[in-house]
Amino acid sequence: NLKFANQTDATGKTPTGFATFDTPDSGWQALYNQIEADKGRNDTLKQFIYGKGDGDYGYTATDREVYLKNLSKELNLSPNAKIDTVSTEKLANAIAKQEGWKGDFPKAKEPKPKVDEYTLYKIDDGKPVVPSTSKPFIKAQSNLASVVSDKFSKLSASEKNKYKGSKKEATQQFVKDKFEKWLRKSGRYGKPYAEGDYKYFFKTKDYSKRVWYPGAFKRASLLAEPSDLSPLEYAKERIDLIYSPDVVATDAGYAKFAKDFDAFRKFLQES
């Protein structure tokens, strides 16, 4: 049925007029196109095999009869049934089998998942990526704040009334409430976070004072806040307190925090 004149992807033809293709995928696509066209003509299986006034293309009447019988059996379809009752993929596979082709109609490639530009936890060469600057975290923090603002704005009036004070204060209470629910649901309550630790997921008022330290303390500023201690001392103390009081903080601390950050953000988005 793949007549050369109707197959624009064909690269040649046989002496009897059948189209030839450079790749199996091109041949499959041509077969798919032909089936779809014949479905549009409301063909029965017999009409699809025999054609309407086509030349023999090297086939005898017996050849066509045997082909029709085999295809009808393979599809469990009467010769007089319309081919539009069968999926194009199933019909194409049955035809290919009759032609001696062992492969199946190629499946559509799964689309690559969209990369979330605000995800903190990233893997490269099997290892967590610790950024050399604060930019990825600042970007993620800003997005998290936007998620919170959007979620809070969509609350009903009665839901908003549960949170008292100014809009800023009410929003903070809302975040704290959500954070506590996430902690309890994820089993992170008290290990390592307390309810008030939600603030480490957002920018602080004096964010400009933070420093992004190199080496083992690249991730320290994630948890740093203005205090009587130097920024580095406070950051180290805080990350040790949260992740491992008895072990000096390492880059693994960043990976743990990044995972938690992403998990809390997802929880907010879906709640």
N, C-alpha and C positions, 0 to 999 in steps of 0.2 A: 504493500500500500504506500510505501514511501516513494512516490513518483518524483523524479528529479526536478521537474519544472516547478514544483511547489515547495521545495526545500531550500531556503535561502542560505542555510549553513552548510550545505553539501559542498564537497570539494571535487567531486567527480561523479561518474556513473558507470554502471556495468554495461556490457553490450546489450543487455535486455532492458536497460532503462532504469534500473534501480539506483538510488542515490548512495554514494559512499561518503564517509566522514572521517576526519582526522582523529577524532577522539570518541570513546564510548559515550561520554556525556553529551556530545553534540548529536550523536545518533539517538540517544534517549530523548533529547529535547525535540528532535524532529518527529519522533514517534508520538510523543506527547502532543505536539501541535497537530499532527494528522488525526489523532483520535478525537481531540477537541473539535476540530473542524467537522469531522463526520458525525459527531454527536449533535452539532448544530444543524446538521441536515436531517436529523431525526432517523438515522439509519438503524436498521435491524442488524443483528450480528451477521446474518447471511449477506445482506447488502454491503456491509462493511468489508467482508472477505471477497465477495465476487465483484464488487464495483458496479458502476452503472455505465455500461458501454465501453469499459476500458479494454485495452488490448490484453493479450494473454500474458505478456511479460515472461514468456517461457514456461508458464504454468499450463498444465492440461486440466481438463474438466475434472478428472479423477484427483489430481493434486489438490484442487480447490475443495473438492468434496471431503477428502481426508482431512485437510487443514481445518475446515469448518467443524467436522465431527470432533476432532481432538480439542479444538478451542472451546467448543460448546461443553464438552465433558470437563475440561479444566476449570471453566468458570461456573459450571452448573447452571448454564443459561441456555434457554431454547434458541435455536437458530432464528426464530421469528421474533424474539424479544428485542426491545430497543436497547442499544448499547449505552444509552444515557442512564440506565438503571445500575450500571457498574461503575465503580470509581476508575478514573483514568489510570491511576497507578496500578490497580489490580489487572486491568485489561492489558496494559503495557507489559507487565511482568509475564502474563500468560502468553502473549505474542512472542516475547523474547525467548521464552522456554521452548516454544514450537520451532523457533529459528535456531535452537541449539546454543543460545547464550545462557551462561550459568549465573551471571550476576543479577542483581535486583535493581529496580528503578532507584536511582540515587536519592537519598533523603535530603531534604532541605537542611542546610547547615544551621545549627543553633546560633542565634545571634549572641554575640559576646555581651556579657553582662556590662551594663553601664558602670563606669568607674565613678565612685562617689568621691568627689574632690575634697570632701570635708572629713573623710575617714583618717583617723590618726594612726591606727595600727596598720603598718604595711610591712610586707616581707620581701626581701631581696636576697637571692641566693641562699634561701633557707634560714635567713636570720632577720630579726626585727630591725627595721630601719630607724636609727636615732638621728633626727635631723640636726644639721649643724647650725641652724638659726631658729629663731622663735616664730618665724613667719607661718609655718603650717599650723602651729598651735593657736596663734592669734586668729588665724582665719577660721579654724574650727570653733574657737570660743565665740566668735562673732556670729557664726551660723547657729550655734546652740542657743544663743540669746534670741536670735530671730525665731527659732522653733518655739521657744518658751513664749515669746510675745504673741506669736500666731495662735498657739494653743489657748493662752489666757483670753485673748480677744474673742475667741469662739465659744467661751463658756456662757451659759445662760445667766440671766441676772441673779437668779437664786443661787447658782453655783458661785458666782463672784462674791456674793454677800457673805460667804463663809470666810472670806479673807478680808481682814480689816485694815484700816489705815489708808495712806495714799496709794496711788496706783503702783508706785515702785515697791512700797511695803507689801501690798497685797500680792504683787507678782512674786516677790521673794518668798512669801508664805506658801504660795502655790508651788513654787519650785521645791521648797523644802519638803512639802507634803508628797510631791511626786518622787523626790529623791528617796525619802523614807520607804515609800511603797516599792521602789525599785530595789533598795537594799534588802528588804525582807523577801521579796520574790526571788532575787538572785542568790540569796544566802550570804550576802556581803555585809549584812548588818553587824557592826562591831568587829568584823573581820574583812577588811581593815578599817572600814569607815564608820564614823558616827554621823548622826543626822545633820549636824551643822557643816559637814565637810563638803556639802554641795557647792560652797563658795569657791572651792579650789577648781571647779570646772568652768568658772567664769573669770573675766577680767576683774582685777581689784581696782580700787580708786586710784592708787598710786602705781599703776601698772608700768608707767614710764621708768620707774626706779629699778625695775627688774633687770637682771643681767643674764644673758644666755651663756653659761659657762661651758668651756670646752671639756673634752675628755670625759671622765666618769661623771661629771656634773652637768652634762649637756641638758639633761632633763630636770635639773634641780629647780629651775625657775618656774616650772609648771606648778609647783606647790608653794613657792615662796610668797611671803606677805611681809609688809613693813613690820619690823619688830625691833626690840632692843638689841637683838643679836645682829651680826653682820648678815647681809643677804645670803652669803654662802653658808654660814653656820646654821642659819634658820632653815634654809632649804634642805640641807643635809639632815638636820634634826627631824624635820617634818617627814621627809621621804623615808627615813629610817623608822620613824614612829609608825607610819602607815603600813609599810611593807615588811620590815623585819627589824625589830628593835635590837636584836643581837648581832646583826650583820651590817657591815659598812655598805652603803648604797652603791649600786652598780647600774649599768645601762639597763639591766633587767627591770629595774624599777620603772623606767620610762615605758617599757613594753607592757607591763601590768597596768599602769595608769592609762595608757592609750587604749587598751582593750576595754577597760572599765568606762572610759569616756565614750567610746563608740557604742557600748552596750546601753548606757544611760540615755544617750541621744536617740537611739533606736526605740527604746522604751517610751520616751516622750512622744516621738513621732507617731507611734502606734497606739498610744493610750487615748 
